[in-house]
Amino acid sequence: MLDTKLTQRLRQIVGEKFYRDDQEALVAHSYDGTPMLQSLPDGVVYPANTAQVSEIMKALAEYRVPVVSRGSGSNLCGGTVPVEGGIVMVMHRMNRILEVDMENLTATVQTGIITAEFTAHVESLGLFYPPDPSSMKISTIGGNIAECSGGLRGLKYGTTKDYVIGLEAVLANGEIIRTGGKLMKDVAGYDLTKLLVGSEGTLAIITEAILKLVPPPSSKKTMLAMFKDLYGAARTVSRIIEMKIIPATLEFMDNPTIRVVDDFAKLGLPLDMEAILLIEQDGDPETVERDIERIREICEFEKADRIDVAENREHAEKLLTARRSAFTALARLKPTTILEDATVPRSRIADMVLRINDIAKKYDVSIATFGHAGDGNLHPTATTDARDHEEIHRVEQAFEEIFEAAIELGGTITGEHGVGLVKAPFLEWKIGAAGMEVMRGIKQAFDPNNLLNPGKIFAKETRKRVVIDRG
Amino acid sequence: MLDTKLTQRLRQIVGEKFYRDDQEALVAHSYDGTPMLQSLPDGVVYPANTAQVSEIMKALAEYRVPVVSRGSGSNLCGGTVPVEGGIVMVMHRMNRILEVDMENLTATVQTGIITAEFTAHVESLGLFYPPDPSSMKISTIGGNIAECSGGLRGLKYGTTKDYVIGLEAVLANGEIIRTGGKLMKDVAGYDLTKLLVGSEGTLAIITEAILKLVPPPSSKKTMLAMFKDLYGAARTVSRIIEMKIIPATLEFMDNPTIRVVDDFAKLGLPLDMEAILLIEQDGDPETVERDIERIREICEFEKADRIDVAENREHAEKLLTARRSAFTALARLKPTTILEDATVPRSRIADMVLRINDIAKKYDVSIATFGHAGDGNLHPTATTDARDHEEIHRVEQAFEEIFEAAIELGGTITGEHGVGLVKAPFLEWKIGAAGMEVMRGIKQAFDPNNLLNPGKIFAKETRKRVVIDRG
């Protein structure tokens, strides 16, 4: 329970209507996109501007009350579950596009804006903001920044981090800092901008962002390549890059995913394939034609069993449906879907998929794998039932072993979803005890009283682990 | 003077030959590429590997002796001057390319390797490492990482930061951390990789780096456009970007630079021009042809007085000579050349150049300006004489006002050279008192005893400043 003097002060800051502690508001902000996690906050606050955020933070600092800032809560790492109670700060009212600067190719936005609304606006002006997390229709730019969201275009265009060049943020003590600017180069001190991107709400409340925009590609082409041999598909991925082609999209689905997707979307996919690659290239028309032709040759060389190159935009949309419906199709199978995020160097994708299959067999759980082959970012996805505690335990053991395998293969526990609550016990596996110590020091520097999204990134205890091989 | 027990221990770690405290070694490491700064270290150590760096750091931590790690010391911010004495750690022996991974398009290197040697090796394998600081023939990759070096290709390809995806570093206490990996995506905790890039040797000793490589462009074209009207040149820069062309190079020289360069290199440049733009585009041949043609049209529209498009590689080299010889030509004029690094949003370039000219006139000093117009990174360069204390004082006043102007125009005090010693008193102008506090906290987390490159980034006092306008 919060001190009534604090709740009164919060009501004064944002207005009666924008502070809520009724049961409906508390329950609605007790969970996020991650299955099986819930924790009630004590109150929910909806600030209208940076000055209010600053005032709120001053009040919370005074009363030592934790705060979880969130957009739409579409994250998959338990990143916005208020595990230590306190206040949830919802950023949706701060949703204005403050400026699109056509001369500098930048946009300045409040962070509560929905990603897809922002990209649509930018595209209407003939510009392009490449990060495209699957959640973009509901996620906010602030959420994308907090998690450093990726997406299907990461291989060629990079992730959210590569487009954030300036920030306004409110510190734990209520002070406002501004980092970077409309600047393509700025080395004035430590790069606080990039440090705040991906900091998962644990270092500051990000209120405004300056985003870099780029010219849109003038054409695009889409193809599917299907393989009976998993290694053939994996070699194709590596060979495309080795041949110095960087496709805009290079996505992978394994056999279990193909079966489920075909059953769901009735695409007539051949069910005996071990892997399907979805490949897109964009750019100038000649480049696109040439690259797609060379990619087709590589697929043929690697003995693809079927290659479909889209003849037109409609055809392309149909091919894209296969990959786009993967999560939805899997989610239909069983009551609970757990989507993970192990990432390896792209040369190790086939090894990783086989390891995932072996681990799933070992623990007798259903795991289908799809994801961003081009950047080695795989989404092994378990379909299970949260009510079956015994099976859930096996799923958790399987994922633990999957993270371990990813690290053994030179990879990481999370490529684009973040650490949050779910991966916190495994973070030390990736960065070591000395790395944890440094990160704790950074956290301490920004947030000495541990009020900003406490319980995230830093786990109370690290899972034990035996094998370490950085090969 | 160092404790002889410490110097004995350092000799044991690296071998007799690789610890020096003779006068020649001390003087040779008392200065760097920055004019008028010198401070003797107490000893110079040349480690052979990471284990030795770790042992050295443990010893220095025990004796509380500061350390400045350096490559070739070509920086222009006093970044490697050992202002508090102690040890200079020279990284040149750690100069191996450990691996070029053709499947993952990465290179793993020790940080003491010379940048140009590394890029030549990479190019011999048909790959491309874009960062091209002017110092690259002598600078090291480690130095580039410490300063987040830019170069002529920054606009299209980004800077060093955009290519560093993993690091090995030794902390102040001698512990070794590894960040990132051969991974295009990794959000496992705070982004220590990007934080260490540009940290100027103040957070850790960087011993190894994993660098991202890209496919090289298949063709390239070079042109010069000359303008009697400064604003015509500036509008051309903005319009090229607005027309959604991102050139590989988009460089600027003002009239004083043109005069000096022509006198030096005998290029027959028209001396009545207010500005010359050097423009290069690379990529697929069709794209390059189309972009260069469109850029020529924009130059004509903005009333360029002369446009030279290189017919062949030799011709291109001749055009490039104009920009490449700017610094050398200016350095001939007077005994002391001070090259600065103010950066503004690219839309403010003309305003900034005019402000620089006014400021130079006000303080009666000679300042020529050239630089990277495409990313707003200008190098106002004063030609003066270190022995003329009165003039040097005026030069310093002029630069102080130039930094202030850059910030007023929404820019920064340094785009690619770093803060070091020279810009430290001005850093607070850019990031504010709260930003300074956060940066001090980060420094404290990494280096509680302030042994890593002390005196850099954080000044004992900040220069007073009246006007602040973030417009």
Interface residues (C-beta under 8 A of the other chain):
Chain A: D101 M102 E103 N104 L105 T106 G126 L127 E147 C148 G150 G154 L155 T159 K161 D162 L171 E175 I176 I177 R178 T179 G181 K182 L183 M184 K185 D186 V187 A188 G189 Y190 D191 L192 K194 L195 V197 G198 S199 L203 V214 P215 P216 S238 I241 E242 K244 I245 I246 G283 D284 E286 T287 R290 T343 V344 P345 R346 S347 H372 G374 D375 G376 N377 G410 G411 T412 I413 T414 G415 E416 H417 G418 V419 K423 L427 K430 I431 G432 A434 G435 M436 E437 V438 M439 R440 G441 I442 Q444 A445 F446 I457 R470
Chain B: D101 M102 E103 N104 L105 T106 G126 L127 E147 C148 G150 G154 L155 T159 K161 D162 L171 E175 I176 I177 R178 T179 G181 K182 L183 M184 K185 D186 V187 A188 G189 Y190 D191 L192 K194 L195 V197 G198 S199 L203 V214 P215 P216 S238 I241 E242 K244 I245 I246 G283 D284 E286 T287 R290 T343 V344 P345 R346 S347 H372 G374 D375 G376 N377 G410 G411 T412 I413 T414 G415 E416 H417 G418 V419 K423 L427 K430 I431 G432 A434 G435 M436 E437 V438 M439 R440 G441 I442 Q444 A445 F446 I457 R470
